[in-house]
Amino acid sequence: MIEKFVLGKPFETFATVERLTPSEGEIPFFTTIDKGFFYKLSDNDIVYGLGEQVGGINKRGKKYISRNSDNPHHQEDTLSLYGAHNFLIISGEELFGVFFDYPGFMEFDIGYTNRDELTITAENMDMDVYIITGNSERDIVKQFRKLIGKSYIPPKWAFGYGQSRWGYKCEEDIREVARRYRENNIPLDSIYLDIDYMEDYKDFTVNKEAFPDLKGLCEDMKKEGIRLVPIIDAGVKIEKGYSVYEEGVEKGYFCTDREGNPFIAAVWPGRVHFPDFLDPKAREWFGDKYSVLLDMGIEGFWNDMNEPAIFYSEKRLNEVLERINELGKKNMGISEFFEFTGIVNGLSNNEGDYDEFFHNVGEKSVPHCRLHNLYGFNMTKAAGEAFERLSPDKRILMFSRSSYIGAHRYGGIWQGDNKSWWSHLLMNMQMTASLNMVGFLYTGADTGGFGCDTTEELMLRWLQLSVFMPLMRNHSALGTREQELYRFRNCEDCKKMIEIRYGLIPYLYSEFMKAATNDDMMFRPLGFDFKDEAARNTEDQVLLGSELMLAPVCTRNAKGRYVYLPEEMLLIRMRSLEDYDCEPLPKGHHYVKADLKELIFFIRKGKAIPVGKSAKNTESLDSDHLSLLGYEGAEYELYEDDGISRNVMGSIRKIKNKPYCRMTTS
Ligand code: GLC
């Protein structure tokens, strides 16, 4: 059951699709405090949720804020990342979910200040609060997901492996990636174009010197089954003669400053204006621009810097320069020097700048900070709505960096600028489960890590998790170690993981589609299905669909790991699609060996999954000849459709051939 409470005058966010009649009276479970809510946690309470946040599966013992930010430091003390997903499930003494539909800044102190206190505060109390009760965590998620609407479905090719790097500068770089993947016989479905494909980082332009014929390149790549996926940034360069800038100014489609002039910030191209994605007309206008690239044969995009990220605002930069000039004339001691570094480092994404611009919402000017967390959502919405108009028959790949609940209807998200750290490999899995609760099913993190230099060991272990992620993209930052798989001495081992991925695509796509069409989760914490203490407190294993449990190796130099089995399961140890063993293990704690070259995962009791052969890309996959891997006698219901048309009325095929792997008697 869902109860809606309307407090004050909420801003219409469009996070939900169902219109509920608000309840009168007190909000259950919580005590209302000054600008917030309080809940007394009991000893065994687990707090799930918050989508894209650091802090693991059980969010208890930490503080978080909802304030979308361009923050490449995903650390233990990080308070917010790129998305705001104000949904929690409290599971223990009571069981309920809560969604605070509020687009401004919110703080969640989840047993941080005091271990038994959950305190949620906001800048004001203008919000819709939804309380969801049900008979299980999964049931609560399902009801919530029905409330917020169906998740975005990408084309099937987006389940193939993608190669990306900030640093591909020209057509030849792209052709080289394709060539070297082909030479090494590693399957590949997409190559991403980062900001260098544009002319001076101007959206919807192409650098003609570096990419003289993008359409031709796109066609050539498609002949090899590879799609190009360009980036689109939120900021529009201020430049005379640049049509997007000129039209935006003329039509009043940019966010404005206090004087009503287009607000000036700076990002990659230097000074930019921000499209006012909250204005439906501006959304339509910006969305139509994607046709420039769609017309060249592009079928997918990633939206970036849409928190929006601000390197500096013109106004603040001038103030800082003036102050630096004054400080430079002094003998800078402790306080002056700290002030100096503080104001320089504080230029980017400065909270004060978000108070300086305004949106046009229903003829009213609304300060950005009131709706800050909706900006990225509405950029994704601009793209998603445009694709429905411009490509009515064919799904277009879209994922964004910034998001709010509701954006999951228009695109997926990737998990932002992680690092080549082992802890971020684990975080990738934990965040995916939390994101599934709030509707973001199409997600994944930069495989191998974006910032810092990766290692061959980390890349291989990361692939062993990414094999299961809907978005499997290897992406890295300018200046870091190059991490295309052919650069590593253990390329053959990496290749085998990619081949396993392709063998699993029929299953992964089927599970994704079942989750998307049934408002369900593809990835779940163990505690959603098993109620014993060990399962409820497991942070480094998750369930996938009804069939699998993942327990990736997330530590350096490991030869194996401890795994908790909440029931009997089949351990699969795979070195390649052809070379694997199965071993039934009883319920309990086990040390499981997993050599670096071995992918381990578990098949749940009585279940089996379909496995096919690898192929050079998703288009060449043969899903007519699938074998079953798992328990003898088990069947699997495979969801299938054409993978591209928007009509997702697929069909279910029962797979019940001889098991791929016979279970030896336990
Ligand atoms: C941002 C994105 C990253 C991208 C870079 C350059 O940091 O998060 O993925 O490579 O910008 O466009």
Residues whose N, C-alpha, C, O or C-beta is under 5 A from the ligand:
A	BS01	GLC	W166 D194 I195 D304 D417
